[in-house]
């Protein structure tokens, strides 16, 4: 199983078109963790699974999504309603209740990956306005094998950021 995760493009539609064109057919699914600031009728949403962020003013976007991809159950939310700036406790409870093996979120614009209680938590950072110690516009690709998860971050030009690669044993 291989998925792409992007978040917080804040109106930059072109970067999403580029990701879809570059990865369609190479990954099993493309997830967008919110704050696209695009309309719900945009044709891009036929290619990406999306949730509503705090800057998305359309109620047509769901606040959370739970989707099975391969043998993984993926729970996605933007993060503001789970108060992720204060920690992952609320998100962890939501993901556990959804039966998730992977929890995706954005909102903070700070990339990160960690695993707790058999759930992998991934924030892809922001493809437009990065914050935190890594000041690169990023997205993530998660690969799941029977033995491990591999989380690889990429910059906007699709170059892997090798120093940010993370592996988690299942």
N, CA, C and O of each residue as an XYZ file, in Angstrom:
680
protein
N       0.838     -1.167      0.000
C       0.000      0.000      0.000
C       0.889      1.237      0.000
O       1.867      1.321      0.742
N       0.526      2.195     -0.850
C       1.314      3.416     -0.979
C       0.351      4.582     -1.187
O      -0.457      4.572     -2.116
N       0.444      5.590     -0.311
C      -0.430      6.749     -0.427
C       0.376      8.037     -0.399
O       1.468      8.092      0.167
N      -0.178      9.073     -1.018
C       0.389     10.410     -0.965
C      -0.481     11.247     -0.035
O      -1.707     11.138     -0.049
N       0.166     12.082      0.772
C      -0.541     12.944      1.721
C      -0.037     14.375      1.548
O       1.167     14.628      1.586
N      -0.971     15.303      1.359
C      -0.639     16.721      1.198
C      -1.613     17.530      2.044
O      -2.705     17.061      2.364
N      -1.215     18.742      2.404
C      -2.086     19.586      3.219
C      -1.731     21.048      3.034
O      -0.640     21.397      2.581
N      -2.678     21.884      3.395
C      -2.451     23.318      3.570
C      -1.807     23.995      2.361
O      -0.774     24.653      2.483
N      -2.432     23.824      1.189
C      -1.944     24.530     -0.004
C      -2.508     25.945     -0.097
O      -2.024     26.745     -0.898
N      -3.512     26.268      0.700
C      -4.057     27.622      0.831
C      -4.198     28.353     -0.504
O      -3.595     29.403     -0.721
N      -5.003     27.777     -1.388
C      -5.350     28.432     -2.641
C      -4.448     28.116     -3.814
O      -4.793     28.441     -4.950
N      -3.316     27.500     -3.582
C      -2.403     27.150     -4.678
C      -2.899     25.870     -5.354
O      -2.502     24.764     -4.989
N      -3.764     26.042     -6.333
C      -4.344     24.906     -7.047
C      -3.300     24.209     -7.915
O      -3.312     22.986     -8.049
N      -2.401     24.990     -8.503
C      -1.411     24.434     -9.435
C      -0.556     23.348     -8.795
O      -0.215     22.365     -9.454
N      -0.205     23.509     -7.525
C       0.637     22.492     -6.885
C      -0.113     21.171     -6.753
O       0.495     20.104     -6.836
N      -1.434     21.231     -6.549
C      -2.222     19.999     -6.464
C      -2.355     19.338     -7.829
O      -2.273     18.115     -7.941
N      -2.560     20.143     -8.863
C      -2.615     19.605    -10.231
C      -1.300     18.905    -10.547
O      -1.290     17.819    -11.127
N      -0.195     19.529    -10.163
C       1.123     18.941    -10.397
C       1.274     17.605     -9.672
O       1.785     16.646    -10.250
N       0.838     17.531     -8.422
C       0.926     16.276     -7.665
C       0.088     15.175     -8.309
O       0.549     14.043     -8.453
N      -1.135     15.507     -8.694
C      -2.007     14.518     -9.336
C      -1.370     14.033    -10.634
O      -1.316     12.829    -10.886
N      -0.893     14.955    -11.452
C      -0.271     14.570    -12.726
C       0.980     13.726    -12.523
O       1.249     12.806    -13.295
N       1.735     14.039    -11.491
C       2.998     13.339    -11.241
C       2.789     11.943    -10.646
O       3.536     11.018    -10.965
N       1.777     11.784     -9.782
C       1.646     10.540     -9.012
C       0.453      9.661     -9.361
O       0.383      8.518     -8.908
N      -0.484     10.163    -10.152
C      -1.654      9.339    -10.465
C      -1.200      8.034    -11.116
O      -0.434      8.045    -12.079
N      -1.673      6.924    -10.587
C      -1.275      5.610    -11.075
C      -0.048      5.045    -10.378
O       0.252      3.860    -10.520
N       0.670      5.880     -9.624
C       1.857      5.424     -8.888
C       1.571      5.188     -7.408
O       2.330      4.505     -6.721
N       0.467      5.760     -6.926
C       0.063      5.565     -5.535
C      -1.365      5.030     -5.516
O      -2.120      5.201     -6.473
N      -1.717      4.386     -4.418
C      -3.059      3.808     -4.298
C      -4.129      4.850     -4.001
O      -5.298      4.645     -4.329
N      -3.749      5.954     -3.391
C      -4.704      7.022     -3.083
C      -3.936      8.303     -2.782
O      -2.782      8.272     -2.354
N      -4.610      9.440     -3.018
C      -4.064     10.754     -2.710
C      -4.982     11.409     -1.681
O      -6.180     11.567     -1.918
N      -4.411     11.790     -0.532
C      -5.172     12.379      0.570
C      -4.792     13.844      0.746
O      -3.616     14.201      0.676
N      -5.795     14.691      0.977
C      -5.577     16.113      1.249
C      -6.169     16.425      2.621
O      -7.370     16.261      2.840
N      -5.320     16.875      3.541
C      -5.720     17.082      4.937
C      -6.355     18.443      5.215
O      -6.427     18.856      6.372
N      -6.812     19.140      4.194
C      -7.572     20.365      4.403
C      -6.800     21.652      4.231
O      -5.579     21.661      4.068
N      -7.556     22.747      4.273
C      -7.079     24.099      3.983
C      -6.587     24.221      2.542
O      -5.514     24.762      2.272
N      -7.403     23.703      1.633
C      -7.117     23.896      0.206
C      -7.566     25.284     -0.227
O      -6.932     25.911     -1.075
N      -8.661     25.761      0.357
C      -9.321     27.003     -0.027
C      -9.852     26.942     -1.459
O     -10.038     27.974     -2.103
N     -10.092     25.729     -1.948
C     -10.696     25.536     -3.265
C     -12.167     25.185     -3.085
O     -12.585     24.735     -2.018
N     -12.935     25.396     -4.129
C     -14.363     25.100     -4.060
C     -14.607     23.596     -4.079
O     -13.839     22.848     -4.684
N     -15.671     23.152     -3.419
C     -15.981     21.720     -3.379
C     -16.316     21.139     -4.749
O     -16.234     19.926     -4.943
N     -16.691     21.990     -5.694
C     -17.027     21.520     -7.041
C     -15.800     21.392     -7.941
O     -15.923     20.979     -9.094
N     -14.632     21.736     -7.436
C     -13.410     21.644     -8.246
C     -13.192     20.203     -8.687
O     -13.310     19.277     -7.885
N     -12.878     20.022     -9.950
C     -12.679     18.673    -10.509
C     -11.518     17.924     -9.860
O     -11.442     16.700     -9.972
N     -10.627     18.622     -9.195
C      -9.509     17.961     -8.502
C      -9.991     16.968     -7.453
O      -9.321     15.969     -7.193
N     -11.144     17.231     -6.851
C     -11.632     16.368     -5.773
C     -12.097     15.013     -6.288
O     -12.430     14.133     -5.494
N     -12.123     14.834     -7.603
C     -12.373     13.505     -8.160
C     -11.123     12.632     -8.034
O     -11.206     11.408     -8.144
N      -9.969     13.258     -7.806
C      -8.687     12.546     -7.733
C      -8.110     12.484     -6.321
O      -7.287     11.617     -6.028
N      -8.530     13.390     -5.449
C      -8.002     13.462     -4.086
C      -9.122     13.257     -3.076
O     -10.254     13.693     -3.289
N      -8.798     12.595     -1.986
C      -9.716     12.456     -0.858
C      -9.421     13.640      0.062
O      -8.269     13.858      0.437
N     -10.444     14.402      0.427
C     -10.216     15.676      1.114
C     -11.103     15.817      2.347
O     -12.197     15.258      2.415
N     -10.599     16.582      3.323
C     -11.395     17.001      4.479
C     -11.389     18.525      4.567
O     -10.568     19.197      3.942
N     -12.311     19.045      5.347
C     -12.432     20.482      5.546
C     -11.407     20.965      6.564
O     -11.249     20.372      7.631
N     -10.717     22.042      6.224
C      -9.815     22.690      7.165
C     -10.456     23.927      7.760
O     -11.558     24.307      7.364
N      -9.788     24.552      8.697
C     -10.346     25.740      9.342
C     -10.417     26.943      8.407
O     -11.128     27.903      8.706
N      -9.697     26.919      7.284
C      -9.773     28.000      6.291
C     -10.643     27.628      5.093
O     -10.773     28.419      4.158
N     -11.231     26.451      5.108
C     -12.152     26.023      4.050
C     -13.562     26.363      4.511
O     -14.039     25.840      5.518
N     -14.219     27.236      3.772
C     -15.495     27.767      4.239
C     -16.694     27.067      3.616
O     -17.791     27.625      3.576
N     -16.489     25.847      3.131
C     -17.574     25.098      2.504
C     -17.903     23.880      3.359
O     -17.035     23.049      3.625
N     -19.138     23.780      3.780
C     -19.558     22.650      4.601
C     -19.701     21.364      3.806
O     -19.928     20.301      4.384
N     -19.571     21.447      2.481
C     -19.663     20.238      1.662
C     -18.477     19.300      1.895
O     -18.580     18.097      1.652
N     -17.362     19.840      2.363
C     -16.216     18.990      2.685
C     -16.489     18.276      4.012
O     -16.984     18.902      4.949
N     -16.178     16.986      4.109
C     -16.345     16.309      5.398
C     -15.285     16.775      6.395
O     -14.194     17.189      6.004
N     -15.611     16.704      7.663
C     -14.643     17.083      8.705
C     -13.649     15.956      8.977
O     -12.510     16.205      9.370
N     -14.085     14.726      8.768
C     -13.202     13.563      8.905
C     -13.523     12.568      7.798
O     -14.620     12.562      7.240
N     -12.548     11.736      7.498
C     -12.719     10.647      6.531
C     -12.042      9.415      7.109
O     -10.935      9.501      7.640
N     -12.698      8.285      7.008
C     -12.083      6.997      7.324
C     -12.177      6.152      6.068
O     -13.268      5.941      5.538
N     -11.037      5.668      5.589
C     -11.006      4.930      4.327
C     -10.035      3.764      4.439
O      -8.936      3.908      4.975
N     -10.444      2.626      3.938
C      -9.554      1.466      3.891
C      -8.808      1.483      2.561
O      -9.419      1.571      1.496
N      -7.491      1.399      2.635
C      -6.640      1.328      1.449
C      -5.731      0.127      1.656
O      -4.906      0.114      2.569
N      -5.884     -0.875      0.812
C      -5.146     -2.113      1.029
C      -5.565     -2.703      2.362
O      -6.755     -2.859      2.637
N      -4.577     -3.030      3.193
C      -4.889     -3.596      4.513
C      -4.854     -2.543      5.622
O      -4.875     -2.883      6.805
N      -4.800     -1.272      5.240
C      -4.705     -0.184      6.216
C      -6.018      0.589      6.308
O      -6.692      0.817      5.304
N      -6.367      0.986      7.526
C      -7.520      1.853      7.744
C      -6.971      3.243      8.056
O      -6.247      3.437      9.033
N      -7.328      4.199      7.213
C      -6.777      5.545      7.319
C      -7.852      6.498      7.822
O      -8.945      6.585      7.263
N      -7.513      7.204      8.883
C      -8.384      8.233      9.447
C      -7.738      9.575      9.145
O      -6.552      9.770      9.411
N      -8.520     10.510      8.584
C      -7.967     11.817      8.241
C      -8.879     12.921      8.755
O     -10.103     12.844      8.649
N      -8.253     13.942      9.311
C      -8.928     15.161      9.735
C      -7.931     16.296      9.568
O      -6.728     16.056      9.470
N      -8.419     17.529      9.535
C      -7.476     18.643      9.395
C      -6.630     18.791     10.659
O      -5.418     18.994     10.584
N      -7.270     18.689     11.798
C      -6.525     18.748     13.055
C      -6.983     19.832     14.002
O      -6.809     19.703     15.214
N      -7.567     20.903     13.478
C      -7.973     22.001     14.365
C      -9.048     21.570     15.358
O      -9.045     22.019     16.504
N      -9.961     20.710     14.932
C     -11.027     20.254     15.836
C     -10.519     19.231     16.853
O     -11.165     18.983     17.871
N      -9.356     18.640     16.568
C      -8.719     17.711     17.512
C      -7.645     18.413     18.341
O      -6.945     17.780     19.132
N      -7.524     19.727     18.151
C      -6.586     20.537     18.933
C      -5.153     20.003     18.852
O      -4.467     19.886     19.868
N      -4.709     19.681     17.627
C      -3.390     19.054     17.464
C      -2.229     19.969     17.846
O      -1.118     19.487     18.066
N      -2.458     21.252     17.928
C      -1.376     22.146     18.386
C      -0.998     21.866     19.842
O       0.104     22.197     20.280
N      -1.919     21.258     20.581
C      -1.683     20.953     21.992
C      -1.248     19.510     22.215
O      -0.960     19.118     23.346
N      -1.196     18.714     21.144
C      -0.802     17.316     21.272
C      -1.716     16.417     20.459
O      -2.661     16.878     19.819
N      -1.418     15.133     20.494
C      -2.147     14.171     19.663
C      -3.178     13.348     20.432
O      -3.749     12.412     19.873
N      -3.427     13.671     21.690
C      -4.316     12.843     22.507
C      -5.715     12.723     21.911
O      -6.226     11.614     21.760
N      -6.335     13.837     21.575
C      -7.693     13.801     21.016
C      -7.697     13.086     19.676
O      -8.574     12.264     19.414
N      -6.727     13.392     18.827
C      -6.629     12.720     17.526
C      -6.442     11.220     17.711
O      -7.036     10.428     16.980
N      -5.628     10.826     18.673
C      -5.397      9.400     18.928
C      -6.690      8.702     19.336
O      -6.964      7.590     18.884
N      -7.478      9.340     20.176
C      -8.759      8.755     20.590
C      -9.708      8.633     19.402
O     -10.395      7.621     19.260
N      -9.753      9.656     18.550
C     -10.614      9.616     17.367
C     -10.170      8.516     16.408
O     -10.998      7.766     15.892
N      -8.864      8.421     16.170
C      -8.334      7.410     15.253
C      -8.589      6.007     15.791
O      -8.956      5.104     15.040
N      -8.393      5.833     17.088
C      -8.641      4.527     17.702
C     -10.120      4.143     17.586
O     -10.449      2.998     17.275
N     -10.989      5.094     17.834
C     -12.431      4.837     17.721
C     -12.817      4.457     16.285
O     -13.740      3.670     16.074
N     -12.107      5.020     15.307
C     -12.374      4.714     13.895
C     -11.736      3.395     13.464
O     -11.956      2.940     12.342
N     -10.949      2.780     14.345
C     -10.264      1.537     13.999
C      -9.090      1.748     13.068
O      -8.715      0.845     12.320
N      -8.507      2.937     13.107
C      -7.446      3.310     12.171
C      -6.097      2.698     12.530
O      -5.781      2.472     13.698
N      -5.319      2.440     11.494
C      -3.915      2.068     11.640
C      -3.013      3.253     11.293
O      -1.849      3.301     11.690
N      -3.579      4.216     10.539
C      -2.854      5.431     10.152
C      -3.778      6.621     10.383
O      -4.950      6.585     10.008
N      -3.244      7.682     11.005
C      -3.997      8.924     11.207
C      -3.263     10.056     10.493
O      -2.075     10.280     10.723
N      -3.975     10.758      9.636
C      -3.405     11.861      8.858
C      -4.008     13.178      9.327
O      -5.203     13.254      9.612
N      -3.177     14.216      9.407
C      -3.667     15.530      9.810
C      -2.722     16.601      9.299
O      -1.582     16.319      8.930
N      -3.208     17.832      9.284
C      -2.415     18.985      8.864
C      -2.507     20.058      9.930
O      -2.203     19.817     11.098
N      -2.931     21.252      9.517
C      -3.240     22.401     10.365
C      -2.015     23.130     10.905
O      -1.965     24.357     10.828
N      -1.048     22.438     11.437
C       0.091     23.107     12.079
C       1.123     23.600     11.076
O       1.931     24.471     11.400
N       1.108     23.059      9.867
C       2.103     23.344      8.825
C       3.487     22.820      9.218
O       4.484     23.169      8.587
N       3.548     21.996     10.243
C       4.809     21.419     10.722
C       4.774     19.921     10.436
O       3.910     19.206     10.943
N       5.718     19.450      9.622
C       5.719     18.029      9.276
C       6.138     17.184     10.467
O       6.847     17.645     11.361
N       5.685     15.943     10.460
C       6.063     15.030     11.530
C       5.442     13.668     11.341
O       4.378     13.533     10.736
N       6.114     12.659     11.864
C       5.608     11.284     11.829
C       6.017     10.600     13.123
O       7.166     10.691     13.555
N       5.061      9.914     13.731
C       5.338      9.156     14.950
C       4.317      8.039     15.076
O       3.259      8.069     14.448
N       4.650      7.058     15.894
C       3.758      5.910     16.062
C       3.517      5.679     17.548
O       4.452      5.600     18.344
N       2.228      5.571     17.903
C       1.820      5.307     19.284
C       0.671      4.316     19.268
O      -0.248      4.440     18.458
N       0.715      3.335     20.155
C      -0.387      2.378     20.314
C      -0.847      1.795     18.980
O      -2.043      1.691     18.709
N       0.126      1.421     18.159
C      -0.135      0.775     16.866
C      -0.833      1.667     15.847
O      -1.426      1.163     14.893
N      -0.773      2.972     16.032
C      -1.301      3.916     15.046
C      -0.158      4.816     14.590
O       0.564      5.384     15.409
N      -0.003      4.939     13.267
C       0.992      5.838     12.683
C       0.338      7.197     12.465
O      -0.693      7.286     11.797
N       0.923      8.257     13.020
C       0.426      9.623     12.868
C       1.351     10.363     11.915
O       2.566     10.387     12.114
N       0.773     10.971     10.873
C       1.593     11.682      9.890
C       0.972     13.039      9.577
O      -0.207     13.146      9.239
N       1.802     14.067      9.700
C       1.470     15.405      9.226
C       2.425     15.672      8.064
O       3.641     15.642      8.256
N       1.899     15.935      6.856
C       2.779     16.132      5.699
C       3.451     17.492      5.656
O       4.234     17.759      4.744
N       3.166     18.361      6.623
C       3.648     19.733      6.549
C       2.750     20.520      5.610
O       1.625     20.102      5.332
N       3.226     21.638      5.126
C       2.455     22.460      4.194
C       3.165     22.524      2.855
O       4.378     22.723      2.797
N       2.411     22.357      1.783
C       2.957     22.448      0.429
C       3.111     23.913      0.001
O       3.666     24.197     -1.061
N       2.616     24.844      0.836
C       2.705     26.258      0.476
C       3.367     27.140      1.527
O       4.175     28.004      1.184
N       3.039     26.938      2.798
C       3.498     27.837      3.866
C       4.080     27.037      5.029
O       3.430     26.905      6.066
N       5.296     26.498      4.877
C       5.856     25.662      5.940
C       6.158     26.460      7.209
O       6.494     27.644      7.168
N       6.025     25.760      8.337
C       6.383     26.327      9.642
C       7.253     25.315     10.373
O       7.357     24.157      9.970
N       7.866     25.762     11.435
C       8.686     24.861     12.230
C      10.116     24.819     11.735
O      10.518     25.648     10.918
N      10.889     23.857     12.222
C      12.316     23.811     11.901
C      12.619     23.489     10.440
O      13.667     23.888      9.932
N      11.727     22.778      9.756
C      11.958     22.439      8.343
C      11.198     23.452      7.495
O       9.973     23.393      7.387
N      11.928     24.371      6.905
C      11.316     25.448      6.128
C      11.280     25.107      4.637
O      11.699     25.901      3.795
N      10.775     23.919      4.328
C      10.590     23.513      2.932
C       9.134     23.182      2.721
O       8.464     22.677      3.622
N       8.644     23.466      1.526
C       7.274     23.121      1.150
C       7.244     21.620      0.904
O       7.972     21.117      0.048
N       6.400     20.895      1.651
C       6.495     19.434      1.646
C       5.151     18.735      1.487
O       4.080     19.303      1.700
N       5.273     17.470      1.100
C       4.193     16.489      1.148
C       4.848     15.173      1.523
O       6.075     15.083      1.576
N       4.042     14.149      1.785
C       4.595     12.867      2.234
C       4.030     11.720      1.408
O       2.913     11.783      0.896
N       4.835     10.673      1.296
C       4.372      9.401      0.748
C       4.604      8.349      1.822
O       5.699      8.225      2.370
N       3.549      7.596      2.108
C       3.609      6.529      3.109
C       3.500      5.202      2.385
O       2.566      4.975      1.617
N       4.465      4.324      2.637
C       4.412      2.958      2.114
C       4.249      2.005      3.286
O       4.931      2.126      4.304
N       3.335      1.056      3.126
C       3.111      0.046      4.151
C       3.460     -1.317      3.578
O       2.938     -1.721      2.538
N       4.350     -2.022      4.269
C       4.672     -3.406      3.929
C       4.227     -4.259      5.118
O       3.848     -3.708      6.151
N       4.263     -5.578      5.001
C       3.874     -6.394      6.158
C       4.726     -6.134      7.405
O       4.260     -6.344      8.525
N       5.961     -5.682      7.220
C       6.873     -5.497      8.352
C       6.948     -4.074      8.886
O       7.217     -3.871     10.070
N       6.710     -3.068      8.009
C       6.997     -1.702      8.433
C       6.216     -0.660      7.644
O       5.599     -0.943      6.616
N       6.273      0.566      8.178
C       5.818      1.760      7.466
C       7.063      2.554      7.092
O       7.999      2.665      7.883
N       7.068      3.101      5.888
C       8.117      4.020      5.464
C       7.441      5.341      5.135
O       6.551      5.393      4.286
N       7.859      6.403      5.804
C       7.338      7.741      5.540
C       8.470      8.540      4.912
O       9.517      8.744      5.525
N       8.245      8.990      3.678
C       9.248      9.784      2.970
C       8.637     11.142      2.640
O       7.561     11.221      2.046
N       9.327     12.200      3.027
C       8.892     13.558      2.702
C       9.578     14.005      1.421
O      10.714     13.629      1.132
N       8.848     14.823      0.659
C       9.341     15.363     -0.608
C       9.118     16.867     -0.614
O       8.200     17.377      0.028
N       9.984     17.578     -1.358
C       9.741     19.004     -1.532
C       8.790     19.208     -2.709
O       8.414     18.251     -3.385
N       8.413     20.436     -2.944
C       7.427     20.763     -3.979
C       7.892     20.339     -5.371
O       7.070     20.138     -6.264
N       9.195     20.203     -5.557
C       9.760     19.799     -6.851
C       9.906     18.280     -6.954
O      10.568     17.785     -7.866
N       9.302     17.546     -6.038
C       9.274     16.074     -6.012
C      10.628     15.445     -5.700
O      10.867     14.286     -6.041
N      11.504     16.194     -5.061
C      12.792     15.651     -4.643
C      12.651     15.095     -3.224
O      12.142     15.784     -2.340
N      13.102     13.847     -2.997
C      13.009     13.294     -1.641
C      13.926     14.041     -0.679
O      15.056     14.390     -1.019
N      13.425     14.277      0.512
C      14.219     14.888      1.574
C      14.707     13.743      2.455
O      14.082     13.397      3.457
N      15.829     13.170      2.058
C      16.333     11.934      2.676
C      16.526     12.061      4.181
O      16.326     11.093      4.916
N      16.909     13.238      4.643
C      17.142     13.414      6.083
C      15.848     13.295      6.888
O      15.880     13.164      8.111
N      14.718     13.342      6.196
C      13.424     13.287      6.876
C      12.731     11.942      6.720
O      11.576     11.796      7.120
N      13.410     10.966      6.150
C      12.825      9.631      5.988
C      12.679      8.976      7.359
O      13.577      9.051      8.197
N      11.531      8.333      7.571
C      11.289      7.659      8.852
C      10.721      6.274      8.595
O       9.863      6.095      7.731
N      11.206      5.295      9.351
C      10.726      3.919      9.254
C      10.184      3.504     10.614
O      10.786      3.780     11.651
N       9.031      2.833     10.589
C       8.389      2.376     11.819
C       8.074      0.897     11.680
O       7.379      0.496     10.747
N       8.572      0.089     12.593
C       8.292     -1.346     12.594
C       6.859     -1.571     13.054
O       6.381     -0.919     13.982
N       6.185     -2.500     12.393
C       4.795     -2.811     12.778
C       4.779     -3.759     13.961
O       3.708     -4.139     14.433
